[in-house]
């Protein structure tokens, strides 16, 4: 996060990509710590992060539901083929 230091946490908001990386644990610890400090004081970014988190949970849930069906279909095709 270029220019994202402790002195200007209020003025600079993380990009959507940075928030996404944070939510999937893809940020280095030093950047994650700065972002967490920013989230403590910025309701706008908390709202955005919560929306991303809900979206990611939805995608994970959909993916988890799809996996067993795919495996069963593949197994049935192998048995009948």
Buried (B, 14 or more C-beta within 10 A) or exposed (E): BEEBEEEEBEEBBBEEEBBBBBBEEEBEEEBBEBBEEBBEEBEEBBEBBEEBBEEEEEEEEEEEEEEEEEEEEEEEEEEEE
